[in-house]
Amino acid sequence: MRLEGRVAVITGGAQGIGAAYARRFAAEGAKVAIADIDKSTEIVKEIKGAGGEAIDVQTDVADEKSCTEMVSKTVSAFGRLDILVNNAAVFTTLTRQPFTEIPVEVWDKVMAVNTRGVFLCAKAAAAPMKEQKYGKIINIATGRFFQGVPNFLHYDASKGAVIAMTRGMARELGQWNICVNALAPGSTMSENIKKQIARGGGQGLDAVVRGRALKRLEEPEDVVGACLYLASADSDFVTGQTMLVDGGAAMW
């Protein structure tokens, strides 16, 4: 029960890796607010059925008012906010293409969710964390940042900004005993990725595995332990860092 007595907000937690974070955090004793633009009814029901505590807080992370309400509803329900996992992102719906072919409106949408969303959620969560002089902010980046992979510039740029913000936030919030770190997974077999593969979109997976020191696919559960570490007291003197969890594809 490494998170007993803690309250966590997990954005994009209705499915995929975000839902895996939510399940594990709840199992470790945290009260969990699942903030997603989609309804989180099923994962909330699952957590409660296992004896945990969770609420569904429908949230658009690209909207400042929605992020403020996310934090307000969480504190109202659970009395505090200790952990924010900035997981929500536009990813699986994006087309991989040369940057010269990326439409401006798609670029702007990616930045609105993946970059501005992290900024707005952290901005809203900082207030209660400052008041209690404790907090953990975990920004989900990507291992692609370290590799210079082509044809996904909008996504990679948005996540590169997340790493930059992580370092700046860590400097600004350290005086209130708030730790800010980034978690950078590799290509992970989330629900939506598996659906893409089923539709014939799994090309390149063999190359991904060959490029790793650990020769297998990455599952959501492979990332959860690192996120739990960054959320727990075990990392109370760790801040401003980026933790790669990609099976050794990139080594930082």
N, C-alpha and C positions, 0 to 999 in steps of 0.2 A: 504493500500500500504506500508507494513512494510519493503519491500526490494526495494523500489523505488531508482533508481540510482545505484543499485548494479549489479554486474556481477557474475554469478555462473556457475561452471562446475559441472555436475552431471555424474559420471561414472556409467555405467550399466543402463542408463536412457531410453533405447529404449522401455522398457516394464516393467510390474510389479510395484514394489514399487518405483523403480527409476523413472518411468514415472509419478507416482503420485507426487513425489517430484517436478519434472519438471513442471507439470501443476500448482501446488500451488505456486511455486516460481514465475512463470511467471505472475500468477494472482495477486500476491503481488507486482508486479512492476519490478522484476529482469529480466535482459537479460540472457538467459540461453544457455549454450553450452552443448549439450548432447553427451557425450563421451562413445561410446559403440563399441564393436568389431563387432556388427551387425549394419546395417544401421538404422538410426533414422528418416527416412523420414516421417513416419506417425505421430509421436508425434510432430515433428517440424511443420508439416502442421497443426495439430490440434491447437497448441499454436498460430501460426500466424493467423489462422482463428478466434481465440478468441481475436485478437488484440494485442497479445504479440510479443516478439522478441526472436527468437531461431535459433540456427545453429546446424547442424549435423557435429560432428567431430569424424570420425571413428577412434577408438583408441584401441590398445592392451595394457592394463595396465601392463602386465608382461614384456613389452619391454621399455627400458629406452628412446630410440630415439622417440618412438611413444608418450610417456608421455610428453616429451619436446615439440614435435610438437603440442600436444593437447593444452598446455598452450600458445604457440606462436600464434597459429591460433585464440584462444579465445581473447587474448590481441589485435591482429591485427584487429579482427572484432569489438570489443567493447571498446577497449582503456584501459582496466584494468581487474583485477581479484580480487574479494573480497571474494568469497565463494567457497570452494571445498567440495563436498559431495562424499566421497570414498565409493561408494555403490556396485561397480562391484564385483562379487564373483562367484565362482563355488559352487553350492548348490544342485539344483534340479536333476542334472544328477548323483549325488553320490549315491552309494549303502550303505545302513546302514548294517554294519557288525562288528564283533569283530575286535579289532585293530590288532590281530594276523593274520587276513586274508586280510588286506589292502595291495594291491600291492604297491611297492615302487614308481613306475612311477605315480600312482594315487596320492599318498601322495605328491610327488614333484609338480604335476600340481596344486593341491589345494594350496600349499604354494606359488607357483609362482604367482597365481592370487590374492588370498585372503590376503596374507601377503606382498610379495614383491610388488604387485600392489599398495597397500596403501603407502608403503615407497616411491616408484618411483613417484607416483602422487603428494604426499606431497612435495617431494624434488623439483619437477619441479615448483609447485605452490608457494613455499616459496619465490622465487626470486622477483616476482612482488609484493607480499604482503609485503615483507621487504622494498621494495622501497617506497611504499605508507604508510608504518607504520600502516597497518591495514589489518586484514584478519580473516576469520573464516574457520577452517578445521573441518569437521564432519566425523568421521570414523564410519562406520556401523559395529557393533559387533554382539553379539547375547545374548539373555537371558540365553541360555544353559550354558554359561560360569559359571553362579552362581549356577547351579543345579547339576552338576556332572552326566549328562545323558550318558548312555553307547552306544556303537555301532556307534559312529560318530566321532571318535577321530581326524581324519584328519581335519575335518571342525572345531571342537571345539578348537583344538590346534591353528589353523590358526587365529581364532577370539580372542582367549586368547592373542595371540601376538599383535593383533590390540589394545586391551586395554592397554597392556604394552607400545606399541609405542605411544599411545595417551598421556600417562603421561609424557614420555620422551620428546616428541615433545612440549608439553605445557611448560615444563621447559626451553627448548632451544629457543623457539620462543616468549616467553612472553615479552622480552625486546623490540620487535618490535610491540607490541600491537596486536599480533596474538593469537587468542583463539583457542585451540584445544580440542575438546570433542568427546566422543564416544556415540553413540546411540545404545541401545541393545534391538531390538524387540523380541517378542516371535514368535511362529509359526504363520505365517501370510498368509492369503488366497490370494496370488498373482496369476497371470494368470497361471504360470507353476504349482503351487501347485494344482489349480483347475483342470488342465488337468490331473495331477496324480490321483486325486480323481476320475475323470471320467473314468480313466482306471482301477479303482479298487485299487488304492494305498492310500486310505484314512483311513486305519486302525489306530486306536490309537487316532483319533480326539476327541472322547468322553472323553478319559482319560485326554487329554490336557485341555479340557474345565473344567472338574471336578477339576483339579489342580489349577485353577485360582480363585482368589477372585471374579472377574467379570465373570459370567458364560455364556460366549459366545465366538464365534470365533473372531479372530482378523483380521480386514480388513486393506488394505494398508492405507486408510484414517486415521486410528487410530494412525499411526506413524508420519504422515505428520506434525501435529501441533507441536510435540516435535522437529522435525527437523527444522521447521520454527523458533521456539524460539531460537534454537542454532545458526541459521544463521543470526538472526536479532540483532538490537541494544539492545534488551531486555536482552541479555546474555553477554553484553560487559565486565562484571566482573566475568564471569564464565569460568574456564578453567581447563583442566586436569581431568574432571569428566566423569562418565559413567552414562547415564540416561536410566533406564530400562522402557520399554513400553511393558508390557506383560500381562496386566490385573491382576497383582498381583500373578503371578505364583511363582516368586522369589521376595524377598523383601530385598533391599540392603540399 
